[in-house]
Amino acid sequence: MKALYFDGKLSLREVPKPARGQGEALIRVLLAGICGTDREILKGYSSFHGIPGHEFVGRVVECDDSQWIGKRVVGEINLACGHCSWCAKGLGRHCPQRTVLGIVNRPGVFAEYVALPVENLHVVPDEISDQAATFTEPVAAACEILEQMTLAPGTRVALVGDGRLGLLVAQVLKHAGAQVILIGRHGWKLDMARDWGIKALSKDDEKLASSSFPFTVDTTGSPHGLAEALRLVEPRGTVVMKSTFHGTANFDATKLVVDEVTLLGSRCGVFAPALDLLRHEYVSVRYLISRIFPLERGLEAFEYLDQTSALKVLLEMGT
């Protein structure tokens, strides 16, 4: 099968079709989304070598359980051991023995086929298009914030970063009742948020007062975003860090102590709430897709992302 493969350099290769293990399904990938984490992998994040990619929608073509054959599915990206104390708590995404699809010791979805355990799969409702389904994983990551903490209706939240994840998090928190202010650099992205009823400000035009929000969220995917989120949070407030990147973030840790600020890392979420939001279109993703490239032009797709301010680029695997 054809796949994008990273071994210090990204290339298009012919590789063996994955052999599914016990309890796994073989899935023909239909569409896959390029995530900021995938781009960081090319810079050395997680020291991953292999087939990257973890956001996808596909169709099951092989499975011991015949009920799965032909189902259109998305898949949770953490593959846990199922036996440790974290797995017993239902937190397999923190299992110390886990592999992570296209990120840690597990081939990803920038390929024509992928194998995943049936327990990781979710059937995509008919109301959700293939393109929208590719957003299930990042919408689930946005929903994880609400699993980790309680936001009372009307809570003011400053969200730093107007990229694809920032726009998704803004919609999820708005739907939960928060008063979200999105801070970014791209006028057309901020206008999109305004069309959804979200207040949006340009970082270049307006500087918000320091220590003025009980909650702030960094979705910039940049080492600089955390510093701005810390600047904006009030004493005893909470900063949620959604960014992952290769390298270190430099910030003044004094404020964490002096203002007794909580710094909350937030990563993957469960898929069921995300699919519900997409099914009812409480989260809009239609205008977040900038371009779709065939897998054969996958290298061009990554170059396009490097050269533009595109939101989301998808890879289409063909038939």
URKA-V6241 format. One record per residue. N is the residue number from 1. RES is the residue in one letter. D_CENTER is the distance of its C-alpha to the mean C-alpha in whole Angstrom. Layout:
{{N:RES:D_CENTER} {N:RES:D_CENTER}}
This chain:
{{1:M:26} {2:K:24} {3:A:21} {4:L:19} {5:Y:20} {6:F:20} {7:D:23} {8:G:23} {9:K:23} {10:L:21} {11:S:23} {12:L:24} {13:R:25} {14:E:27} {15:V:26} {16:P:27} {17:K:26} {18:P:24} {19:A:27} {20:R:25} {21:G:26} {22:Q:28} {23:G:26} {24:E:23} {25:A:23} {26:L:23} {27:I:20} {28:R:21} {29:V:18} {30:L:18} {31:L:15} {32:A:12} {33:G:9} {34:I:10} {35:C:7} {36:G:8} {37:T:8} {38:D:10} {39:R:12} {40:E:13} {41:I:14} {42:L:17} {43:K:18} {44:G:18} {45:Y:15} {46:S:16} {47:S:19} {48:F:17} {49:H:20} {50:G:19} {51:I:17} {52:P:14} {53:G:11} {54:H:9} {55:E:8} {56:F:11} {57:V:14} {58:G:17} {59:R:21} {60:V:23} {61:V:26} {62:E:27} {63:C:27} {64:D:30} {65:D:29} {66:S:30} {67:Q:29} {68:W:25} {69:I:27} {70:G:26} {71:K:23} {72:R:20} {73:V:17} {74:V:13} {75:G:13} {76:E:11} {77:I:10} {78:N:13} {79:L:16} {80:A:19} {81:C:23} {82:G:23} {83:H:26} {84:C:26} {85:S:26} {86:W:22} {87:C:22} {88:A:25} {89:K:23} {90:G:20} {91:L:18} {92:G:17} {93:R:14} {94:H:16} {95:C:19} {96:P:21} {97:Q:21} {98:R:18} {99:T:17} {100:V:13} {101:L:12} {102:G:13} {103:I:12} {104:V:15} {105:N:18} {106:R:17} {107:P:17} {108:G:14} {109:V:14} {110:F:15} {111:A:19} {112:E:21} {113:Y:21} {114:V:19} {115:A:20} {116:L:18} {117:P:20} {118:V:21} {119:E:20} {120:N:16} {121:L:17} {122:H:17} {123:V:19} {124:V:17} {125:P:20} {126:D:22} {127:E:21} {128:I:18} {129:S:18} {130:D:17} {131:Q:15} {132:A:13} {133:A:12} {134:T:10} {135:F:8} {136:T:8} {137:E:5} {138:P:3} {139:V:7} {140:A:7} {141:A:6} {142:A:8} {143:C:10} {144:E:11} {145:I:12} {146:L:15} {147:E:16} {148:Q:16} {149:M:19} {150:T:21} {151:L:21} {152:A:24} {153:P:25} {154:G:25} {155:T:24} {156:R:23} {157:V:20} {158:A:19} {159:L:16} {160:V:16} {161:G:14} {162:D:14} {163:G:11} {164:R:9} {165:L:7} {166:G:10} {167:L:11} {168:L:9} {169:V:10} {170:A:14} {171:Q:14} {172:V:13} {173:L:15} {174:K:18} {175:H:18} {176:A:19} {177:G:22} {178:A:21} {179:Q:22} {180:V:19} {181:I:20} {182:L:18} {183:I:19} {184:G:18} {185:R:20} {186:H:20} {187:G:23} {188:W:21} {189:K:18} {190:L:20} {191:D:22} {192:M:19} {193:A:18} {194:R:22} {195:D:22} {196:W:20} {197:G:23} {198:I:20} {199:K:22} {200:A:21} {201:L:23} {202:S:23} {203:K:23} {204:D:26} {205:D:28} {206:E:28} {207:K:28} {208:L:27} {209:A:29} {210:S:28} {211:S:28} {212:S:28} {213:F:24} {214:P:24} {215:F:20} {216:T:18} {217:V:14} {218:D:13} {219:T:10} {220:T:12} {221:G:11} {222:S:15} {223:P:17} {224:H:19} {225:G:17} {226:L:18} {227:A:21} {228:E:21} {229:A:19} {230:L:22} {231:R:25} {232:L:24} {233:V:24} {234:E:27} {235:P:29} {236:R:28} {237:G:24} {238:T:21} {239:V:18} {240:V:15} {241:M:13} {242:K:9} {243:S:10} {244:T:10} {245:F:13} {246:H:16} {247:G:19} {248:T:20} {249:A:20} {250:N:23} {251:F:24} {252:D:27} {253:A:27} {254:T:30} {255:K:28} {256:L:26} {257:V:30} {258:V:32} {259:D:30} {260:E:29} {261:V:25} {262:T:23} {263:L:20} {264:L:17} {265:G:14} {266:S:11} {267:R:8} {268:C:7} {269:G:9} {270:V:12} {271:F:11} {272:A:15} {273:P:14} {274:A:11} {275:L:14} {276:D:17} {277:L:15} {278:L:14} {279:R:18} {280:H:20} {281:E:18} {282:Y:17} {283:V:14} {284:S:15} {285:V:13} {286:R:16} {287:Y:17} {288:L:13} {289:I:14} {290:S:16} {291:R:18} {292:I:18} {293:F:19} {294:P:21} {295:L:20} {296:E:23} {297:R:22} {298:G:19} {299:L:21} {300:E:21} {301:A:18} {302:F:17} {303:E:20} {304:Y:19} {305:L:16} {306:D:18} {307:Q:21} {308:T:19} {309:S:17} {310:A:15} {311:L:12} {312:K:11} {313:V:13} {314:L:13} {315:L:16} {316:E:18} {317:M:20} {318:G:23} {319:T:26}}
